[in-house]
Amino acid sequence: MTSKGTGMGTVIYYFTSTGNSLVSARRIAAGTGVALISIPSVMAADTIRPEGDAVGIVCPVYYASNEGGVPLIIKRFIGKLEGIGEKYIFAVCTSGYTPGETIGNIDTYLRARGGRLSAGFILNMSRETLGQALKDKADRIRGRETAARTGADPAAGEYESKMETIIETVRERREAKLQTRSTWGRILNAPLRALTKPIFSARYRHLSGTKGLAFEEMIPLADRSFQVRDTCAGCGTCAKVCPVGNIEMAEGGPRWRHRCETCYACYQWCPHEAIYGEIVKYNDRYHHPDVTLADMMR
């Protein structure tokens, strides 16, 4: 089975769990007049052949990758792409921390399929940035001038400026320097990676309850560490928002099926905050305020 794009000049494929990447993909689509396609919606296809002359990929930076931030589903998605050799391809990755080599790794995966990134951007979606952006939005609605407001967070302005740059670059099909670590940056970061890689591996051996598996094989099994409080109402929201159908409802509560993307959508969107566990020990509950539950279930 082959999945095709929309036949338009540009199509943006996106993956989201908190809604950050969805909001950003929407902004780019609105600014360029193109179509949006959810990556999970096409993953059943054996091959994916985008139509048109340009392809966008919008996704978050993931730290449970050990290979530089690329979510497993994005790596699998790129592995299904065909006919991309002559296309203008751009990537936008949302991140609240250090993006590392995510953009560079996406380019590497695309080159293995005969394509390449013409442009790659990192969008700062930290909690502080989003909070300031929402304040600015409220001020604009009230007709206030925010540019001269005392104490304005420059990160919020940076997001807006970066978004304008992305939209203009995509419209004009411009080549742009990939926002990823340079060769020297990778060399300098190598000692830190050598130190953190076994730490990440040990954590995921613990979360998955396995031994002897490759890191990428442990990630889907890490959902074994999810737990559910008595506050669970059996509403099924977690199953509905899971982008890969990894949750089924049984005996009034969620059961994970061990093909997890570690996106934590179930944890983030549970209306009763009933989902917890070692896997989300270092994560706060959060979803983008401009994204609704209906958006995620759609």
ABEGO torsion letter per residue (X at the ends): XBBBBAGBABBBBBBBAAGAAAAAAAAAAAAAGBBBBBAAAAAABABBBBBEABBBBBBBBBABAGAGGBBAAAAAAAAABBGAAABBBBBBBBBABBAEAAAAAAAAAAAAAGBBBABBBBBBABAAAAAAAAAAAAAAAAGBBAAABBGBBAAAAAAAAAAAAAAAAAAAGBBBBBBBBBAAAAAAAAAAAAAAAAAAAAAAAAAAGBBGBBAAAAAAAAAAABBBBAABAGAGAAAAABAAGABBBBGGBBBBAGABAGAGAAAAABAAGABBEAAAAABBBBBBAABBAAAAAX
